[in-house]
Amino acid sequence: MAGGTVKYRHLSRNSSARMALLRGLVTQLVQYEHIQTTYAKAKEAQRMAEKLITLAKKNNEPSRRAAQGILYTPNVHLPKLLGELRTRYLPREGGYTRVVRTESKNTYDQGESAILEFVDGPKDSRFMMAAKTLARDRLLGRVSTPLTLKNVQKVTRLRGEDELEKMVRRFMALDTADPDTTPEVESPEAAKMAARESAAVQKMAGDIVPDSVKKAAGESGRSGWWPMGTKR
């Protein structure tokens, strides 16, 4: 009987094109540690990224060769994979990446978008959200909710509280900064341009007045008559 359960997303590509796409996404993930793509591509690339970190943690000859076959530029990204990323995820037993749903990137294309990122990395979105929530609670002078405290405990389990405190202070400084108190310094070029525009506007205003109005104003001045409520 034809059909059956599909074990993976085909992504509207054949086998070679699909593998090339996933290898490119994983290579960019190792380089930037935070990429945005469609939700379907992010979920498929997540499986390959998890496998790549597992190979890096083994760190033997077969695993290094397999990791080299996944990355497009192994001479550039393999040292980072076997060094920084391997050291970061040695205490972690699994769950090295995270997929976060986001809004569509394009107004005319309402496809599901998502962010694929490494957990506990420098661009961890959940870490930044926890720091932003703590900064908001401190500025408003209220106690954090149990859910916020639980999230803080999760994100600081392997990363530490010092980095979180630094990010909280940075968010508080951004929120308390008042852009209106910063004086604006006008450059000489801007002053010259404003003067030219003012002169052009005055000249334009003079050209707009009809000749009949100018003639009537001249005759009224010679005859000595002025409109009521005006002064000579």
C-alpha positions, 0 to 999 in steps of 0.5 A, spaced: 500 500 500 502 506 497 503 512 502 504 512 510 507 516 515 512 521 513 519 521 517 521 528 515 519 534 511 521 534 504 521 542 503 519 541 496 526 539 494 529 532 492 534 529 496 540 532 494 537 539 494 534 538 501 541 536 504 544 542 501 539 546 504 540 544 511 547 543 511 547 551 509 543 553 515 547 549 520 553 552 517 550 559 518 548 557 525 555 555 527 557 561 525 552 566 527 549 562 533 542 565 531 538 565 524 531 566 522 528 562 516 521 558 515 518 554 521 519 548 517 526 549 515 528 551 522 525 544 525 529 540 520 535 544 521 535 543 528 535 535 528 542 536 524 544 541 528 543 537 534 547 531 531 552 536 529 553 538 537 553 530 539 558 529 534 563 534 537 562 532 544 564 525 542 571 528 539 574 522 536 576 521 529 570 518 526 565 524 529 570 529 526 570 526 519 562 526 520 562 533 522 567 535 517 562 532 512 556 536 514 559 543 515 560 547 508 567 550 510 570 546 516 576 549 515 573 555 518 568 553 523 570 546 525 575 549 530 569 553 533 565 547 533 570 543 537 572 548 542 567 553 544 561 549 542 563 543 545 566 546 551 559 549 552 555 543 551 559 538 555 555 538 561 548 538 558 545 532 556 541 534 550 537 540 547 542 544 545 538 548 540 531 552 540 526 554 535 522 560 537 516 562 532 516 569 530 512 573 525 512 573 518 518 576 515 514 579 509 508 582 509 506 579 502 508 572 504 505 570 511 509 563 511 510 561 518 517 564 520 522 562 526 528 563 529 533 557 530 539 559 535 543 555 540 541 555 547 546 559 552 549 562 547 551 570 546 544 571 542 539 567 546 533 570 546 530 567 552 536 569 556 534 576 553 527 576 555 528 574 562 533 580 563 528 585 560 523 582 564 527 583 571 529 590 568 521 592 568 520 589 574 525 593 578 523 599 574 516 599 576 518 597 583 514 590 583 516 583 585 517 578 580 512 573 578 514 565 580 514 564 572 519 569 571 523 567 577 523 560 574 525 562 567 531 566 571 533 559 574 533 556 568 537 561 564 542 562 569 543 554 571 549 554 566 551 561 564 551 564 571 548 570 574 553 575 573 552 576 565 544 576 567 545 582 572 549 586 566 544 585 561 539 587 566 543 593 568 543 595 560 536 594 559 535 599 565 539 604 563 536 604 556 529 605 559 531 610 563 535 614 558 531 620 556 532 622 549 529 629 550 534 631 555 540 631 549 541 637 546 541 637 539 547 641 535 546 644 529 551 643 524 554 649 520 551 646 513 544 645 516 544 652 518 546 655 511 541 650 508 535 653 513 537 660 511 537 658 503 530 655 504 528 661 508 530 666 503 527 662 498 520 662 501 520 669 502 521 670 495 516 665 493 511 669 498 512 675 494 511 672 487 505 669 489 501 676 491 497 678 485 499 684 481 492 687 482 493 687 490 500 690 489 497 696 485 491 697 489 496 697 495 500 702 492 494 707 490 491 707 497 498 709 499 498 715 495 491 717 496 492 717 504 487 712 505 488 706 509 483 700 512 480 701 518 484 698 524 491 699 521 496 704 522 501 707 517 
